[in-house]
Amino acid sequence: MLMIKLLKNFLNENTKLTKKHHEVNKSFKEIISFFNIITSTILEEDMMILFMDSEMIIRSVFLYEGKGLKVLENKTLNIDDKLIEEKVFIKTYKGNSIYCYISKEFTEKYNNCKYRFAIISLKSDNRKYKKFIEKINYSILNLLTYDNEKYSSYENLLMYLDAIDDGISACDSNGILRYINESACKIIGAKKEEMINKKLDLLTNNAILSQVIKTGKTYMDFEYFLEYNKKTFHLMNSAYPVYAKNKNIIGGIDIFRRIKRSMKVASDLAGYEAVYRFENFIGKSKVFNDSKELAKKFARNDKNILILGESGTGKELFAQAIHNYSHRSNGPFVAINCASFPKDLFDSELFGYDEGAFTGARKGGKLGKFELASGGTLFLDEIGEMPIHLQAKLLRVLETKSISRIGSNKKIDVNIRIIAATNRNLEKMVNNNNFRGDLYYRLKVLYLILPPLVKRGKDIIELTNYFIDKYSKDSDRKVKGMDKEAEKLLLSYDWPGNIRELENIIALSLFICDGEYINKEHLVKAGLKDKNKYSTETINPSKKLSDINRELIIKTLEKTKGNKKRAAEILGVSRNTIYRTLKKNNS
């Protein structure tokens, strides 16, 4: 103890206060921390060790007995102006020899911090001191490397979480928010510093994480209205409790996104996807190109569009192309046929419903087409078939840009563009009180009339060649095209079923044709009527492929030698459709 006291007094008299104020940065604090830990385990008796920065300012002192000397910190060592690195030199103090050893300068690689060590002792052993310093420094650097790599991994993890487009937040078991990523802040318009370490109940009065840590329940893929800063955010959320190894809840984490992103995914999965673009269209006739150019102009506007045209002229294809050409192209495209739903189900399809809205209502409720289309386009095909009571509701949506689900009074904002289509005369229906006039004029802000196929001239030949190529690839037939007589017949026909009828005729003609070219006879057998000759073998192909009649199915089965799977592929229907049709007709 007397010797340690002697060393303390020696240092007190051989240090001086620095004139500069030096802040200790994060890296130095870490090094000092490791220095104190390591030195305490290996320091020998009758020895003091100093940790200094590059300017010889003492940052930490450690004694054998395990106590530092705070009074010496931030003082400059003032032993000799001509110190020799890694050499012991002797100072005489009150009749005692004091041995001093100054290490070379070391550099920490992560933040380029420079530092030295000094040993003050009553013993002289240059070689031993050098190894001793190297051992301390080696241990410090190992710990520093591990700590920095660990910290770097932690920092990387945070960067990975910030790169995710979904919002992520986490709280501890006391309901205090401990983490929130950048996306979550963007979604609700908050700053991290406003959120972190705040009680959830102070941030919002309906925090799902508060329920999670109370109940221990997992909530997956549920609709959630988050209230924050006097605003309501419509989200799709999943929330999970976090357990320690002892099975106690230590917190909760939730992952969420804006509802419109989930709706876009749901729409795509349900098959509501706009795949056609204007560049996919076939035809060069003036009347067709005029319609296409007008549709492009309409696409750049966000007004509602009404598409008029006969059945089979491509109204839905135009609706898809308009969507893909518009600023809504990244949003969902949802199509609904107004003639395909029973009146009592139409409301729930369009508006959705809440859980318990009616007997048989799905648990958790259901999103309606308006919500699924939010941020994008809702295509209402055969709008003339929509029930009158729903026409009034649709008009209300167009006016307010909001809907209420069945069984709920909550207003949900929807950002949609309506494209409606019909082959009926809506103006006449308005005059006969079968269609609301106010809705008609709301929809007819922009309107597009598609030309029937018979008015498109040689587009018929171009479309025919496309269908020959399309169906030849799906079969073992090597049909190259049509002969001149077949082309004349196609151009002279009036095409009441338009492009859909043409496609059906060509699809069937390919399987009737045994040579390289489709001729007039093949077309007549496939159902095309020759004005000069009527074939008793003709069939009616003007219906949709999905509604194909018994005669066409039997004809196709003959060509496929009874292979129902192949026949279904040719006709573009399911095998179940073929089975049902044949069973219905006792075939």
Secondary structure in CASP SS format (residue, H / E / C, confidence):
PFRMAT SS
TARGET T0000
AUTHOR 0000-0000-0000
METHOD secondary structure of the structure
MODEL  1
M C 1.00
L H 1.00
M H 1.00
I H 1.00
K H 1.00
L H 1.00
L H 1.00
K H 1.00
N H 1.00
F H 1.00
L H 1.00
N H 1.00
E H 1.00
N C 1.00
T E 1.00
K E 1.00
L E 1.00
T C 1.00
K C 1.00
K C 1.00
H C 1.00
H C 1.00
E C 1.00
V C 1.00
N C 1.00
K H 1.00
S H 1.00
F H 1.00
K H 1.00
E H 1.00
I H 1.00
I H 1.00
S H 1.00
F H 1.00
F H 1.00
N H 1.00
I H 1.00
I H 1.00
T H 1.00
S H 1.00
T H 1.00
I H 1.00
L C 1.00
E C 1.00
E C 1.00
D C 1.00
M E 1.00
M E 1.00
I E 1.00
L E 1.00
F E 1.00
M E 1.00
D E 1.00
S C 1.00
E C 1.00
M C 1.00
I E 1.00
I E 1.00
R E 1.00
S E 1.00
V E 1.00
F E 1.00
L E 1.00
Y C 1.00
E C 1.00
G C 1.00
K C 1.00
G C 1.00
L C 1.00
K H 1.00
V H 1.00
L H 1.00
E C 1.00
N C 1.00
K E 1.00
T E 1.00
L E 1.00
N C 1.00
I C 1.00
D C 1.00
D C 1.00
K C 1.00
L C 1.00
I C 1.00
E C 1.00
E C 1.00
K C 1.00
V E 1.00
F E 1.00
I E 1.00
K E 1.00
T E 1.00
Y E 1.00
K C 1.00
G C 1.00
N E 1.00
S E 1.00
I E 1.00
Y E 1.00
C E 1.00
Y E 1.00
I E 1.00
S C 1.00
K C 1.00
E C 1.00
F E 1.00
T E 1.00
E E 1.00
K C 1.00
Y C 1.00
N C 1.00
N C 1.00
C E 1.00
K E 1.00
Y E 1.00
R E 1.00
F E 1.00
A E 1.00
I E 1.00
I E 1.00
S E 1.00
L C 1.00
K C 1.00
S C 1.00
D C 1.00
N H 1.00
R H 1.00
K H 1.00
Y H 1.00
K H 1.00
K H 1.00
F H 1.00
I H 1.00
E H 1.00
K H 1.00
I H 1.00
N H 1.00
Y H 1.00
S H 1.00
I H 1.00
L H 1.00
N H 1.00
L H 1.00
L H 1.00
T H 1.00
Y H 1.00
D H 1.00
N H 1.00
E H 1.00
K H 1.00
Y H 1.00
S H 1.00
S H 1.00
Y H 1.00
E H 1.00
N H 1.00
L H 1.00
L H 1.00
M H 1.00
Y H 1.00
L H 1.00
D H 1.00
A H 1.00
I C 1.00
D C 1.00
D C 1.00
G E 1.00
I E 1.00
S E 1.00
A E 1.00
C E 1.00
D E 1.00
S C 1.00
N C 1.00
G C 1.00
I E 1.00
L E 1.00
R E 1.00
Y E 1.00
I E 1.00
N C 1.00
E H 1.00
S H 1.00
A H 1.00
C H 1.00
K H 1.00
I H 1.00
I H 1.00
G C 1.00
A C 1.00
K C 1.00
K H 1.00
E H 1.00
E H 1.00
M H 1.00
I C 1.00
N C 1.00
K C 1.00
K E 1.00
L H 1.00
D H 1.00
L H 1.00
L H 1.00
T C 1.00
N C 1.00
N C 1.00
A C 1.00
I H 1.00
L H 1.00
S H 1.00
Q H 1.00
V H 1.00
I H 1.00
K H 1.00
T H 1.00
G C 1.00
K C 1.00
T C 1.00
Y E 1.00
M E 1.00
D E 1.00
F E 1.00
E E 1.00
Y E 1.00
F E 1.00
L E 1.00
E E 1.00
Y E 1.00
N C 1.00
K C 1.00
K E 1.00
T E 1.00
F E 1.00
H E 1.00
L E 1.00
M E 1.00
N E 1.00
S E 1.00
A E 1.00
Y E 1.00
P E 1.00
V E 1.00
Y E 1.00
A C 1.00
K C 1.00
N C 1.00
K C 1.00
N C 1.00
I E 1.00
I E 1.00
G E 1.00
G E 1.00
I E 1.00
D E 1.00
I E 1.00
F E 1.00
R E 1.00
R E 1.00
I H 1.00
K H 1.00
R H 1.00
S H 1.00
M H 1.00
K H 1.00
V H 1.00
A H 1.00
S H 1.00
D H 1.00
L H 1.00
A C 1.00
G C 1.00
Y C 1.00
E C 1.00
A C 1.00
V C 1.00
Y C 1.00
R C 1.00
F H 1.00
E H 1.00
N H 1.00
F C 1.00
I C 1.00
G C 1.00
K C 1.00
S C 1.00
K H 1.00
V H 1.00
F H 1.00
N H 1.00
D H 1.00
S H 1.00
K H 1.00
E H 1.00
L H 1.00
A H 1.00
K H 1.00
K H 1.00
F H 1.00
A H 1.00
R C 1.00
N C 1.00
D C 1.00
K C 1.00
N C 1.00
I E 1.00
L E 1.00
I E 1.00
L E 1.00
G C 1.00
E C 1.00
S C 1.00
G C 1.00
T C 1.00
G C 1.00
K H 1.00
E H 1.00
L H 1.00
F H 1.00
A H 1.00
Q H 1.00
A H 1.00
I H 1.00
H H 1.00
N H 1.00
Y H 1.00
S C 1.00
H C 1.00
R C 1.00
S C 1.00
N C 1.00
G C 1.00
P C 1.00
F E 1.00
V E 1.00
A E 1.00
I E 1.00
N E 1.00
C C 1.00
A C 1.00
S C 1.00
F C 1.00
P C 1.00
K H 1.00
D H 1.00
L H 1.00
F H 1.00
D H 1.00
S H 1.00
E H 1.00
L H 1.00
F H 1.00
G C 1.00
Y E 1.00
D C 1.00
E C 1.00
G C 1.00
A C 1.00
F C 1.00
T C 1.00
G C 1.00
A C 1.00
R C 1.00
K C 1.00
G C 1.00
G C 1.00
K E 1.00
L C 1.00
G C 1.00
K H 1.00
F H 1.00
E H 1.00
L H 1.00
A C 1.00
S C 1.00
G C 1.00
G C 1.00
T E 1.00
L E 1.00
F E 1.00
L E 1.00
D E 1.00
E C 1.00
I H 1.00
G H 1.00
E H 1.00
M C 1.00
P C 1.00
I H 1.00
H H 1.00
L H 1.00
Q H 1.00
A H 1.00
K H 1.00
L H 1.00
L H 1.00
R H 1.00
V H 1.00
L H 1.00
E H 1.00
T H 1.00
K C 1.00
S E 1.00
I E 1.00
S C 1.00
R C 1.00
I E 1.00
G C 1.00
S C 1.00
N C 1.00
K C 1.00
K C 1.00
I E 1.00
D E 1.00
V C 1.00
N C 1.00
I C 1.00
R E 1.00
I E 1.00
I E 1.00
A E 1.00
A E 1.00
T E 1.00
N C 1.00
R C 1.00
N C 1.00
L H 1.00
E H 1.00
K H 1.00
M H 1.00
V H 1.00
N H 1.00
N C 1.00
N C 1.00
N C 1.00
F C 1.00
R C 1.00
G H 1.00
D H 1.00
L H 1.00
Y H 1.00
Y H 1.00
R H 1.00
L H 1.00
K C 1.00
V C 1.00
L E 1.00
Y E 1.00
L E 1.00
I E 1.00
L C 1.00
P C 1.00
P C 1.00
L H 1.00
V H 1.00
K H 1.00
R C 1.00
G C 1.00
K C 1.00
D H 1.00
I H 1.00
I H 1.00
E H 1.00
L H 1.00
T H 1.00
N H 1.00
Y H 1.00
F H 1.00
I H 1.00
D H 1.00
K H 1.00
Y H 1.00
S H 1.00
K H 1.00
D C 1.00
S C 1.00
D C 1.00
R C 1.00
K C 1.00
V C 1.00
K C 1.00
G E 1.00
M E 1.00
D C 1.00
K H 1.00
E H 1.00
A H 1.00
E H 1.00
K H 1.00
L H 1.00
L H 1.00
L H 1.00
S H 1.00
Y C 1.00
D C 1.00
W C 1.00
P C 1.00
G C 1.00
N H 1.00
I H 1.00
R H 1.00
E H 1.00
L H 1.00
E H 1.00
N H 1.00
I H 1.00
I H 1.00
A H 1.00
L H 1.00
S H 1.00
L H 1.00
F H 1.00
I H 1.00
C C 1.00
D C 1.00
G C 1.00
E C 1.00
Y E 1.00
I E 1.00
N C 1.00
K H 1.00
E H 1.00
H H 1.00
L H 1.00
V H 1.00
K H 1.00
A C 1.00
G C 1.00
L C 1.00
K C 1.00
D E 1.00
K C 1.00
N C 1.00
K E 1.00
Y C 1.00
S C 1.00
T C 1.00
E C 1.00
T C 1.00
I C 1.00
N C 1.00
P C 1.00
S C 1.00
K C 1.00
K C 1.00
L H 1.00
S H 1.00
D H 1.00
I C 1.00
N C 1.00
R H 1.00
E H 1.00
L H 1.00
I H 1.00
I H 1.00
K H 1.00
T H 1.00
L H 1.00
E H 1.00
K H 1.00
T C 1.00
K C 1.00
G C 1.00
N C 1.00
K H 1.00
K H 1.00
R H 1.00
A H 1.00
A H 1.00
E H 1.00
I H 1.00
L H 1.00
G C 1.00
V C 1.00
S C 1.00
R H 1.00
N H 1.00
T H 1.00
I H 1.00
Y H 1.00
R H 1.00
T H 1.00
L H 1.00
K H 1.00
K H 1.00
N C 1.00
N C 1.00
S C 1.00
END
